Amino acid sequence: MTDFVWPVRVYYEDTDSGGVVYYANYLKFMERARTERLRALGFEQDRLRAEQGILFTVHSIQIDFLRPARFNDALEVSAAVGARRRASLTFEQEVRRPGESTILCRGSVRVACVDAESFRPTPIPAFILEALSDVR
């Protein structure tokens, strides 16, 4: 299976005074791709909270900014599920322009499954792990 890819357009508000994507906005682009990855599998964040009492929160992130994206660029943000642990998932993510092999930004984002009330780590429900079992 190929990586999940979410399209993003760079708007003026995403850039600095030089027309280059402001570094923190790559985190927003990656967040959207992870959310849409889970949505494509049938997992809505608000329903997971209401029905399962869980949230996925960013635990840690490692990011490399390799090349600039600029105002009005069309981008593709991948969200591949890497390591799966009892109470966390690691997403391997890349940002690039469609049809190009050059990676503009890449990150490894570990998200923790936490209890929605206490914010303490809790095991990822079996039905979610099962849905992720053959997903990259």
NORJOCOR-V25581 format. One line per field, one symbol per residue. ss: DSSP state (~ for helix, > for strand, _ for the rest). phi: phi as a letter, one per 40 degrees, with the letter a starting at -180 (. if undefined). burial: # if it has 9 or more other C-alpha atoms within 8 Angstrom, else .. A space follows every 10 residues. Layout:
ss: ???
phi: ???
burial: ???
This chain:
ss: ____>>>>>_ _~~~>____> >_~~~~~~~~ ~~~~~~~~~~ ____~~~~~~ ~~_>>>>>>> >>>>>____> ___>>>>>_> >>>>___>>> >>>>>>____ __>>>>>>>> >>>>>_____ >____~~~~~ ~~____
phi: .cccbbcbbc cdccbcccgb dcdccccccc cccccccccc cgbcdccccc cbgbbbbcca abbbcbacbb dgccbbbcac cbcbbdbabb bcbbbacdgb ccccaaabbc bbcbccccgc daccddcccc ccdbbb
burial: ....##.#.# ...###..## ##..##..## .########. ..#.#.###. ..####.#.. #...#...## #.######## ##....#### #######... ..######## ######.... ####....#. ##...#
